[in-house]
Amino acid sequence: MNTLQSKDNPRIRQLAKLSESPREARKQSLALLDGVHLLQALLESGKHPLWGVVTASAMQREEICQALKLSEARGTEWFEIPDNLMLGIAPTEHPSGILAVWPFVSNHDQGQNQSMPKDACVLMLEEIQDPGNLGTLLRSAQAAGIQYVALSEGCAEPWAPKVLRAAMGAHFYLSLLEKSNLIKLAQFRQPTYAACSEAHLSAWEGPLSEARGIVIGNEGSGISPALREACYATIAIPMATGCESLNAAIAGSLLMFERRRQLARIASQP
């Protein structure tokens, strides 16, 4: 393993740019994976990073050593760097000691993606701007068995380090459709249900098992009128008196898992 010592090294400068700017990740089509858990998730999905950096102290951890060996066997190039250099380029205040670079493929969709199975359910996200919310929704989608996630213009950069950390590896298993025309997609994939706290249809009573789309709107303004009109129906999560709405990531997660619960109940029936 070669050693990098200078902050002016081209690889170190590249890592610093990826860490500081989500736009840089988009420009280079490179995701910065911070921490061993993201690296493990990538390796478990059958993929591996192009290259990465690790500190000597981090290599004392068994889980990191194992991940390094497995990724090296698949072709990843690793460089050792000093702890003080890691402090200057890591995207978190307390660095994990290991960073890796992985090339992602950006998929765009204009509303009628023919590659999706007819019975697939698509999570449609309209202008979800908080990186933590977006990452949580992606993590919940994977856990709830939803493979496709469509993101409108105005969503947070899905490949930013904050989103990647919050999603905990979900990116490597999901099909992300960026800059999607959600209105066309909702019209094409019916029935599509839009989360709305004022809706009369309860999520516990509505047939989410049949949903081909679940729409979650912007944290502050909710779902736009045009997109709401394109959906089959709006659906609400029952809440205690005095509560107006839920966090977007919580609401989306509840609806996805309610769909999964309904499907499991149907499957268990004789």
N, C-alpha and C positions, 0 to 999 in steps of 0.2 A: 504494500500500500504506500503510495507516494504521499509526501507531506506538502501542504501549502502554508506559507508563513505570512505573506503580505496581503494587506487589504487592497492593494492595487492589482493583485492577480486577476486576470479576466474572469475566471470562474467565480471568485469571491465577489467581484463587482456585479456579475450577473445574478448571483444569489441575493445580494443586497437590493437590487432593483426589483426582483420578484417578490421579495419580502415587503418592500415599501409600497408598491403600486399594483393594485389589481389589474389596472390597464396594461401593465407590462406583461403580466401573465397571459392576458388575451392577445397582445401583440405577438408574443413569442410562441403561443399555444403550448405553454409549459406550466404545469401545476407544481407548486412548492409544497412538498409533504413534510410537515413538521412533527417529529416524534416517531417513536417506534411503533405505536399502535396503528398509525396510518400506513406505515411501511408494511407491517404484518398483514393488514387488510388487503393491500395491493398484491402482495405475494400470494395470499390465500385465493385471490380471484384469478390467479394464473398469470398475472402480469408482473413486470418488474421495472424499477426506475432506470433511467439512462445512466445517471451518476449521482453521487452525493458526497457529503462531508460528515465527519464524525470526530468527536474529541476523544483523547486518550482516556479520560475519566468515564465517558459514556461506554467505551468498549469494555469496561470492567463488569458491565451488566450482562448476565447470561442471555436474556432475551434479545439484546442488541447484537451480541456475538452470533447468535443463531440466525438472525435476520440478515446480517452481513454475509455470512457464509452461503445462505440460500440464494440471495440476490447476486452475489459474485458468480455463483455457478451458472446463473442464467445470463450473465453478461454485464452486470452493473459494475461501473468503475467507481471506487471509493477513494477519498482523500482524507488524510488526518489533518486536523487544524487545531491550533491552540484554543483554550477556553476563552481567552480574551477576544479572539477573532470571532468566535461564535457569538459572543455577547453583542458584537457590533452588527451582525447580519440576521440574527434570528428574529422572527416576527412576534415573539412573546418576550415579556420582561424577564422570565425565568426560563432560559432555553433548556430544551430536553437533551441537547448534546448531539442530535443527529438531524440532518436535513437531506432531502432527496428531491430530485427533479424528474418529473414524469410528463411525457408529451400526451396531451389529450386531443381528441377529435371533437370539433365543434359541429353539432348538428342543428340546422335551422329547419323550421317547419312553417308553412303558410296556411295551415288549417285543415288539410285533408290528407294526413299521412297514411298512405295506403299500406305501409309496411306493418302497421299494428294489427294484431289479431282482432277479429270482429268483436269478440267478447271481452277484450281487455278494458280495464278501467284506467283512465288517464287523470292524474292529478294536475289541475290547471291552476297556475299561480299568476295572479295579476298584480304587478307592481309590488311584490314583497321586497321591501327595501332594507330590512334589517338582516345583516349576515347571519346572526344567530338564529333568527326565525327561519330563514331559508335553509340553513344547514339542518336544523331540527326537523323540518318538514321532509327533507330528503331522507334523513335517517328513519323517520317514521314510515315513509312510503316503502322503503325496502323491507322494514320489519313487518309491515301490514300486507306484503305480497303484491304491491303495486309496482310495476316495472317502468311505466312511462310517466314522465313529468314534463309538462309543457310550461315554459316560462315566457311571459310577455316582455315586451320592451319595458324598461323601467325597473325590472327586478335587480337585486344586488348581483354583482358579478359572481356566478356560481363557482368559479375556480379560484376565488380569492382564498388566502390562507385561513381566514376566520370561518368561512363557509365550510371549507374542507375539514377543519377541526371539529366543527359542530356536527357535521354529517358522519364523522367517524367511519369513513370508508364506503359509505353508501354510493358515492359517485362511481365506484368501480363496478357496480352491479346494475345501475339504473341506465335507462335510455333518456337522456336529457335533450329536449327539443327547445332550443333557445329562439328568442325573438319570434315567438309563435303568434299567429293570428287567432286568439282565443275565441273570438266571436264565430269565425268559420268552423273552428274545431268543435265548439259546443254544438253548433247546428248540425254538424256531420255525425257526431257521436252522441246520439240520444238513446236513452234518457241521461241528461246531464243535470246534476243538482248543484245549486249555488248556496253556499253557507250564508245565512242571513238571520240575524237575531230577531227580526220582526216577522219572520215567516210563520204561518199557521201550521204547516206540516212539521211534525216532530221527527227528529232523526231516529228516535227509538221506534217510531211507527212507520216511517216512510220505507219504501222498498229499496234500500241502498244496495241490496244484493244484486239488483238489476242495473245499477249505475254503470254507465260507460264513461262518465266524467264526473269529477268532484271539483268545484271551483272555490278557491279561497282568495279573497280580495285584499287590497292594500290595508296596512295596519291602521291607518287613520280614516280613510274615506270609504273603505269597504269595496264592494264590487261595483264597477261602473254600470250605469243604467242600460247601456247598449248590450253589454255582456249578460247582464241579468235577464234582459228580454230574450236573448238567444238561448237561454237554458230552459230545460223542460219544466223545472219547478225550483222554488227556493225552499230551504230546509233549515230548521233551527235546532239548536241543542238546548234541551230544557235546563233552566237554571233557577236558582233560588230567587225569591223576590228581592228586588233592589239591585240586582246585577244586570248591567246593560249589555255587556259583550265579553268575549273571551279573547285572550291573546291569539293572534292568527295561527301560530304554530300549534297551540293547544287545540284550537277548534279543528284545524285540519287533521291532526292526529286522532282526535276522538271520532271524527267522521270516517276516517279510513279504517280504524279498528272496529267501529260499529258495522261497517260493510263486511269486514272479515268475520265478525261474530255471526252475522246473519247467514253468510255463506256456509259457515261451519254447522249452524243449526239445520239448514236445509240438507246438507250432506249427511247429517246423522239420522235424518228421518227415514223410516223404512219405506 
